[in-house]
Amino acid sequence: MSGIGSALVPQAAGIRAEGFTPPGPADFDLPPIGGDFGTFHAFGQEFVLGVTKPMLQLVLSAVLIFGFFYLASRKRAMVPGKMQFVGEEAYGFVRNSLGRDIIGAHDFMKFVPYLFTLFLFLLVNNLFASVPFIQFPTFSRSGMVYALAILSWLIYNIVGIRKHGFVGYFKLQSVPAGITGPILILLVPLEFLSNILVRPVTLALRLFANMFAGHLLLILFALGGEYLIFEMSLAYAPVGILAWVLFVAVAFLEILIQFLQAYVFVLLNAMYIQGALADEH
């Protein structure tokens, strides 16, 4: 390993010396738009107060979703037009596949508005990464994803406490049904950590990591291809063109991932709500 590492170091140093800066987390640290409102220090870091591009994208997504469904529902008809048809199909997909089929026919309707709004909000913000002139996934910023995860955590825990009572709910979530004996000393803490504490972390991390990694990969292929074609010698041009081909391929794959991540996030929300309402764990 030491021989391989020493052989690679001069090559990497040579690439850096020639001017190519590989993308990294700093590319997601966007500056405030129109200047900042000040800074403060916490947890050993400096935080800048200001309005950033991802913050504006959150507002834009809400406006777009509201505007679309306002126009789609303004002239409701028995035979729907194109916009009404798309709106009804989107609602039916969430209502039936993520609401009724997961939560159950008895309780699902009260949660459909939340699940439907959450799905569209996630989907539009994820698709921003593929929209020209925006091209940034809102939820590649972890703080925004964890805010949604905490909201989901509050909802399904409150639902469970209202259904079973405080003690009954945490007993249901921590004590596996049909298990008795000393093994509970090991299982109860694990079940509590898994069902109560870890869920919002894994829920957020899955969405954040996929949006972050996908966008980072696109930046790498785009900038790397450009550098190989225009900054390196002609011999590197075929590799640069291949990098651009991969950029296009990954861009289309990202559209599928953006939809799937919105779907999975809402699917897990529905499953957590169903588990909170269930009489057995």
N, C-alpha and C positions, 0 to 999 in steps of 0.2 A: 504493500500500500504506500509506503514512503517513497518508493521509486516512481510509482505512477503519479503521486501527488507532486513530486519535484519536477516531473516532466510536464505536467499541466500548468504549473505556476507561471513559467516564462511565457507560455502561449496566452494565458489569460491576461498577464500583464501587458503583453504586446497588443492585444485587442483594446484594452483600456487606453493604452498610450496612443492608439490610432484614433481615438475619439468616440467610440461607441459606448454609450451609457445604457446598460441593461435596465429594463423597467423593474420597479419594485414598489413597496408600500407607499413610498413618497409620492408616487403618481396619483394616489387616491386622496392625498391630503390637499384638497383644493382650497385656494385662498378665498377670503370673503369677497363678495361682489360689492363694489363701491366703497371699499375700505372697511376697516374693522372699527368696533366701538370700544375697544380696550382689551386688555389682557388680564388674566389672573393666574395664580399658581396654586396647584393642588396635586397631592400625591407625587410630588417631585417633578411635575411636568408643567409646562406653560400652555395655557388655553387661551385662544383668541376668540373674542366675541364678535359675531358678525353673521350676515346672511350668506350662505354658501349655495352652490349650484344644486346639491342634493336636496336642500331645504326647499328651494323653489320648485324642484321636480315633484316633491310631495304635494305642494299646493296645486301645481299644474295637473297632476293626475286626478286629484279630487274634482277640479273644474271640468276636465275632459269627461270623466265618468258621469258627473251630474248632467253636463250638457248633452251627452249622448242619450241618456235615458229620458231626459226631459223631451227631447225631440222625438225619440222612439215611441213615447207614450202619449204625446200631445194629441195625436189623431188616431186613437185606438179603433181598430176595425175587426170584424169577424174574420175577414180575409186579410192577414197582416201584410203590410208593405215590407220592404227590405230591412229597414232599421228596426221595425217592430219585431220582425221575425228573428233577427240576430239577438235582440234583447230578450225575447221570450226563450230562445234556445239556451242562452247563457244562464238565465234564471232557472230554467228547467234542469239543466245539467247540475247546478249546485244543489238545488232543492231535492232532486231525486237521488243523485249519485253520492253526494256528500252529506246530505241531511237525512232523508228518510231511510236510506239503505244502511247508514252507519248508526245514527242515534236511535232510530226506531220510529214506527208510525205514530206512536202515542205522544211523544214529546218533541218531535223534531221541529215543528213549525215555529215555535218561539225562538229558535236559534238560527233559522234560515236568513233573516235580515243581516245578522252579524256575519255568518259564513259567506253570504253572497257579496257583501261589501268588502270583506277581507280578501276574498279571492280576486275580485276585480282590482282592488287597490294594489295587491302584490303583483298581479299580472302586468298591469300597465307600467308600474315602476320597474319591473324586470325588463320589459320590452323596450324601455327607454335606452337600454344599452345597445339596441340594434337600430334605433331611429337616427337618421342622419342629422348632424348638427347638435344633437344631444349626446348620444353615444357614451352614456355613463349609467351603469346600474345603480340606482338609488340605494339599494340594500347591500352594496359592497362596503358600506359604512356600518360597522358592527353596532354602534350605538342605536341606530334607527331600528335595526332588527330586534335588538334586545328589548326595546320599548314595546314592540308588538308582542313579543314573547311574554313579557310581564303582564300585558293586558289579557292575553289568552290564559295565563296562569291564574289571574284573579278571577276570571269568568268561570272556569271549570271548577275551581276550588269553592267559590261562593255557591255555585249550583249544587255541588255535593254536600256542603254544610247545610244548606237550606233543606235538602231532601232527607238527610240522615241525621242531622244534628252535628255539633262540633266533635264530640267524642266518637260518635258512631261513624262519622265519615273517616276520621283518621285511623280508626280501628279497621275499617273496611279497606283502606288503602295500604295499611301496614301489616295486617295479619292475613296470610293466604288462607283461603277457605279449605277446610278439611285437613289442615296441618296442625299437629299437636306435639307436645314433648319438648325436649331441650333444644331441638333444631330451631325453634322459634327465636332463641337467643341470637342466632346468626341471621335468620331470615327477616325478622322485624326491622332491624336497622337498615338492611339492604333494601327492603321494600319501601321503607320511608324515604330513603335517599333517592331511589329510582323514581318513585311515583310523585313525590312532593317537591324535592329540591333540585333534582338533575334535569327534569323534563324541560323547563324553560331554557336551560343552557343548551341542551342538545337541539331543541327546536330552532333556536336562533342560529346556532353554529352551523347547522346544515345549510340553511339558506344563505347566510353570509359567506361561508367558504366557497360555495358553488358560484355565487355572483362574483366574488373577488378573484377566484382562480381563473374563471372563464375570461373575464375582462383582461386580466394580466397576460393570459396566453395570447389574446388578440393583439394586444400592444406589442408583445414580443415578436410575433410573426410580421406585423405591419412595419415596425421600425427596423427590425432586423433585416427584412427583405429590402427595404429602402437603402439601408446602409451598405449591404452587400452589392447592390446594383450600382449605386451612384458614388459611393465613397471608396470601395475596394477596387481591385483590378478586374479586368474583363473576365478573367477566369472564374470569378465568384458569381458572375451574373446568373448562370443557370440555377445556382443554389438560392439566390435571392428571389428568382421567379418562382421556384418551388415553395419558398416561404410564403409568398403572396397567394399561391394556389391553396396552401394550407390555411391561410388566413380566411379566404372565402369559404372553405369547407367548414372550418371551425365556427365561422359566423352563422352559418345555417344551422349547425348543430346547437349553437347557443340559443337560438330561438326555441328549439324543442326543450332545452334544459330550462329556459326561463318559464315556459308554461308548466313543465313538470314540477319545478320547485314551488310555484304558487299552488299547484294542486296538492302536493305532498304536505305543505304547511297547513293548508285548510283541512285536508284529510286527517292529519294528526290532531288538529283541534277538535274535529268531530268525534274522533275516537276517545279523546280525553274527556269530553263532555259525556259521551256514552258511558265511559267507565265510572264517572262521578255519579251518574244517575243509577247505575246498576245496583242491584241488591246483593250481589256477590262479586268478589274480586278473584 
